[in-house]
Amino acid sequence: MMADAGLLPLWKFARLDDRAISHGVSTRAGGVSDGPYASLNLGASVGDDADRVRENRARLARALEFSPERLVTTPQVHGDGILVVDESSVDQAPSTRADILLTVHADYLLMLRFADCVPLLLWHPEARAVGVAHAGWRGTATGVAERAVSALQELAAAKPAGLQAGIGPSIGPCCYEVGPEVASRFADAEGLVQPGPSGRPYLDLWEANRRALLAAGVPNAAIEVAGVCTRCSADTFFSHRAQGYPAGRFGAAIGLRPHV
C-alpha cells in the first residue's frame, strides 16, 4: 500500500505494520536529483551528483524517523554476502560488498537500492530482528532469500515460523523477459518460466522468492507480495528495463525504532 511520510510517498507492507519498526520502499518522488535520476535517486554509483544522493538518502531517513547518520547501506554485487550491522561493523559498511543487511540493534536504518530487482524485507517481532535483501535473478538463483532467513535465525535465535516478510515492487512476470541462460537456472521449478508474447521466456521473480521464503520456513500467511511491476510503473519507481542507462535507484529500508 502507498503511504505518505512527510513529502515522501512510500510503499508500506501491512505485514510490517508494527510500531517497533519503521520501514518503507521509496518511489521516484520527493528528492533533489534531476534528469534520469529525478528525483529521489538513492544510488551513488549510477552517475548522479554525490551531494544530491546524500540529500536524498537523508530525506528517506528522516521520513522513516531516523537520523540520516544512522542510515546503513553497502555496495551491492548481485551476490549473497551478509553484513550484520552493529557498533563494531557499521563503519565497514561503505566498503563491504553485501546484498543482505541484518541487525538486532535499534536505531540503524538498513537500506539497499533497486531498479527492477526484488527487495526483501524481514521482521521477527519476537526476536526483534530486521533485515533487507537484494534479489535479482542471480541472487534469487543462488538462494539470497533462504540465506537471509538462515542468517537471521542464527543471529537472533529467530525461528522462521515467527518471521514476517515483504516482497517489494520489482519487475514482474508480465515484463521480465530473459535469455535461455537465465531461464535454464529456473527450469526445474514448475511455472516460474513461461513463454512471453515474443515466444522468449519470461521469469517470475516474485513467485521464485515467495517459494524460497516458504522453503526457508516462513509461513505462507506471513509473506506479503507487493505485486507492483517496476517496468509497468516506471513513472513511480526507477526501472532499468524501462529507462535503460543511466537510471536512478529507489530504496527499501527497515529499522528497529529506538526506545520502543
SVG drawing of the C-alpha trace seen along z (x, -y; Angstrom):
<svg xmlns="http://www.w3.org/2000/svg" viewBox="-2 -19 38 49">
<polyline fill="none" stroke="black" stroke-width="0.4" points="0.0,0.0 1.2,-3.5 1.5,-5.9 2.9,-9.4 5.7,-10.1 6.1,-13.8 6.7,-14.8 7.8,-11.2 5.4,-8.7 6.4,-5.2 5.2,-1.7 4.4,0.0 3.6,3.6 0.6,4.4 2.6,7.4 5.3,5.0 2.9,2.5 4.4,2.6 5.3,-0.4 8.5,1.3 9.9,0.8 9.9,-1.6 10.0,-0.5 9.3,-1.6 10.1,-1.4 10.7,-4.7 9.4,-6.0 11.0,-8.4 9.2,-11.4 10.4,-13.8 14.1,-14.2 16.5,-16.8 18.1,-15.0 17.1,-15.7 17.3,-14.2 17.2,-10.4 17.7,-10.5 14.6,-12.6 14.0,-13.0 14.7,-10.7 17.7,-8.7 19.4,-6.8 22.1,-5.2 25.6,-6.7 27.2,-4.6 25.0,-5.5 26.4,-8.9 24.3,-11.2 25.8,-14.1 27.1,-12.8 25.7,-15.7 22.2,-15.2 22.3,-11.5 23.4,-12.3 20.5,-14.7 18.0,-12.1 19.2,-9.5 18.8,-11.9 15.3,-12.7 14.4,-9.0 15.9,-8.5 14.0,-11.4 10.8,-10.3 11.2,-7.0 12.1,-8.9 15.8,-8.0 18.7,-10.3 20.5,-10.4 23.7,-9.4 22.0,-6.1 21.2,-5.0 23.4,-2.0 23.9,-0.7 26.6,1.3 28.0,1.8 25.8,4.4 27.2,7.1 24.2,9.4 25.6,11.9 24.6,13.4 27.1,11.6 25.9,10.6 26.6,7.6 25.4,7.9 25.1,4.3 26.3,3.3 28.7,0.9 31.7,3.0 30.7,3.4 28.8,0.2 31.9,-1.7 32.8,1.1 29.5,0.9 30.7,-1.5 33.5,0.9 31.7,4.2 30.1,5.9 26.8,7.3 23.3,7.9 21.9,8.8 21.8,6.5 20.7,7.7 20.5,6.2 19.1,6.8 20.1,3.3 17.8,0.3 18.4,-3.0 20.1,-1.6 18.1,-2.1 19.1,0.7 18.7,-0.3 19.5,1.3 18.9,-0.1 16.8,1.3 15.8,0.6 13.9,3.8 15.5,6.4 13.4,7.7 13.5,6.1 13.0,8.5 12.2,7.0 12.2,9.2 10.9,8.6 10.9,11.0 8.8,9.5 9.7,12.0 13.4,11.9 13.3,8.2 15.4,8.6 15.2,7.0 16.7,7.5 16.7,6.3 17.9,8.3 18.5,7.6 17.4,10.4 17.9,10.0 17.9,13.2 21.4,14.1 20.7,13.6 17.4,15.5 19.1,18.4 21.8,18.6 19.3,18.5 19.5,15.0 16.1,15.3 17.0,18.6 20.4,17.3 18.8,14.2 16.3,16.2 19.0,18.6 21.4,15.8 18.6,14.1 17.8,17.3 21.5,17.8 21.9,14.1 18.9,13.8 17.7,17.4 14.8,16.3 12.7,19.2 11.5,18.8 7.9,19.5 7.9,16.2 9.0,14.1 7.0,11.5 8.2,10.8 7.6,8.4 8.5,8.9 8.6,5.4 8.0,3.6 10.2,5.1 10.0,6.3 7.0,8.6 6.3,11.8 4.5,9.6 7.7,7.9 10.8,9.9 12.0,11.3 15.2,13.3 17.6,15.3 17.9,19.0 20.9,19.0 18.9,17.3 15.8,19.4 17.8,22.6 18.7,21.6 15.0,21.9 14.0,24.7 13.4,27.2 10.9,25.0 7.4,25.5 5.7,22.5 8.5,19.9 9.4,19.6 6.7,19.1 6.7,18.1 6.1,14.5 4.4,12.6 7.5,12.8 8.0,16.5 11.0,15.8 11.0,16.9 9.6,14.7 10.7,15.2 8.5,14.7 10.9,13.5 8.1,12.7 7.0,16.3 10.5,17.6 11.3,15.6 7.9,16.4 8.7,20.1 12.2,19.6 10.9,17.9 8.4,20.8 11.2,23.3 13.2,21.5 10.3,21.9 8.4,18.6 4.6,19.3 2.7,18.6 0.3,16.2 3.3,14.2 4.6,13.4 3.2,10.2 3.9,9.7 3.5,6.1 2.6,7.2 3.8,4.0 5.9,4.2 8.6,1.5 8.7,1.6 5.0,1.1 5.2,-1.6 8.4,-3.4 6.8,-6.7 6.6,-5.8 9.7,-3.6 13.1,-3.6 13.3,-0.8 16.5,0.1 14.4,2.1 12.2,-0.8 14.8,-3.6 18.0,-2.0 21.2,-3.5 21.5,-5.8 18.6,-5.3 18.2,-6.1 17.7,-3.7 14.9,-3.5 15.4,-2.1 13.9,0.5 14.6,-0.3 13.8,1.1 15.0,0.5 14.2,1.0 12.9,-2.1 14.9,-3.3 13.2,-3.2 10.2,-1.1"/>
</svg>
